[in-house]
Amino acid sequence: MGLNCPNCTGSMEVQLLEAQPTLRGVETYSCASCNLFWFDRTASVELAPKAVLGLFEAIGKASTTARTPLASHFSCPRCQSALAYTHDLQRTTRFTYWRCEMDRGQLITFNQFLREKNFIRTPTPAELERLRAMVKQISCSQCGAPIDLAKDDACPHCGAAIALIDPDGVAKALRDLSAGAALAGTAGATGAVDAAATRATLSGAQIDAIFDAARLRESDGTSDLVAIGAAAIGGLLGALMS
């Protein structure tokens, strides 16, 4: 059964993804223009590592899509009841989403999904100073609003902190996937994933490349650091997942 996006009311794209521990299929819904996922019930925490990386790849592809501003309140696409804005904790990482109080599921932005899966980190003070020297304004990775780096440490519209894609977090997910492949006895897949994990490991050159891309995109208002990083690493994951 198709679902309409709780934000723009357009049809959401559905994907059938593997869930743990049985690797049964679960349906995941996404809206690229609103940067939103819908997960029925607890599907988000049940996703297998390969499924999580597949959604990361989808986020990277969506980074070139014009973003629709988010509403302040949403209704459940399953039962139409109001969704409750919720703060949660995954290990030491805080993230937010909107949940159905009838337990039909949860709505989460791409940004907060990446945060939940530990694919986002805060820039170090040195990185933030270097970014400010290169770029005057970036786009909020949560809502798309402009952030003036001369005076803002977070988005003045939604309060989201400035963030970067953390390739180290992506590499860890790849290594988790590699471990699963090894347990399944698929040596070829293990070698491919290990190689991809090595290429995804964080380096100063990668961060500089993200900052350079932000500077080039500043004039057209698309300098979203998370989107730039997701697009770059999403291409690597696309080659791996194919």
Long-range contacts (C-beta under 8 A, 24 or more apart in sequence): 3-29, 3-38, 3-77, 3-78, 4-77, 5-31, 5-34, 5-36, 5-77, 6-36, 6-38, 6-71, 6-74, 6-75, 6-76, 6-77, 6-83, 6-98, 6-107, 7-31, 7-34, 7-36, 7-68, 7-70, 7-71, 7-74, 8-33, 8-34, 8-68, 12-36, 12-38, 12-77, 15-54, 15-55, 15-58, 17-47, 17-48, 17-51, 17-54, 17-55, 18-47, 18-48, 18-50, 18-51, 19-43, 19-46, 19-47, 19-48, 19-51, 20-46, 20-47, 20-48, 23-48, 28-55, 29-77, 30-55, 30-58, 30-62, 32-58, 32-61, 32-62, 32-65, 33-65, 33-66, 33-67, 33-68, 34-67, 34-68, 34-70, 35-59, 35-62, 35-67, 35-109, 35-110, 35-111, 36-70, 36-107, 36-108, 36-109, 36-110, 37-107, 37-108, 37-109, 37-110, 37-113, 38-77, 38-105, 38-106, 38-107, 39-105, 39-106, 39-108, 40-78, 40-104, 40-105, 41-103, 41-104, 41-105, 43-105, 44-106, 44-108, 44-113, 44-116, 48-180, 49-173, 49-176, 49-177, 49-180, 50-177, 50-180, 50-241, 52-117, 52-173, 53-170, 53-173, 53-174, 53-177, 53-237, 53-240, 53-241, 54-237, 54-241, 55-113, 56-114, 56-117, 56-119, 56-170, 56-173, 56-230, 56-233, 56-234, 56-237, 57-234, 57-237, 57-238, 57-241, 58-234, 59-110, 59-113, 59-114, 59-230, 59-234, 60-230, 60-231, 60-232, 60-233, 60-234, 60-235, 60-237, 60-238, 61-231, 61-234, 61-238, 62-110, 63-224, 63-227, 63-228, 63-230, 63-231, 63-234, 64-231, 67-144, 69-143, 69-144, 70-109, 70-143, 74-98, 74-107, 76-100, 76-102, 76-104, 76-105, 77-105, 78-102, 78-104, 78-105, 79-104, 83-107, 88-116, 90-116, 90-117, 90-118, 91-118, 93-118, 109-142, 110-230, 111-141, 111-142, 111-160, 111-163, 111-226, 112-142, 114-165, 114-226, 114-230, 115-163, 117-169, 117-173, 118-166, 118-169, 118-172, 119-165, 119-166, 119-169, 119-170, 119-173, 120-163, 120-164, 120-165, 120-166, 120-169, 120-226, 121-163, 121-164, 121-166, 121-168, 121-169, 122-161, 122-162, 122-163, 122-164, 123-162, 123-163, 123-164, 127-164, 127-207, 128-153, 128-162, 130-211, 131-211, 131-214, 131-225, 134-211, 134-212, 134-214, 134-215, 135-211, 135-214, 135-215, 135-218, 135-223, 136-218, 137-218, 137-223, 138-162, 138-214, 138-218, 138-223, 138-224, 138-225, 139-221, 139-222, 139-223, 139-224, 139-227, 140-224, 141-224, 141-225, 141-226, 141-227, 144-224, 146-221, 162-225, 163-225, 163-226, 164-207, 164-210, 164-225, 164-226, 164-229, 165-210, 165-225, 165-226, 165-228, 165-229, 165-230, 165-232, 165-233, 166-202, 167-200, 167-201, 167-202, 167-203, 167-206, 167-229, 167-233, 168-201, 168-202, 170-200, 170-233, 170-237, 171-197, 171-198, 171-200, 171-201, 171-202, 172-197, 174-200, 174-240, 192-240, 193-240, 196-236, 196-237, 196-239, 196-240, 199-236, 200-233, 200-236, 206-232
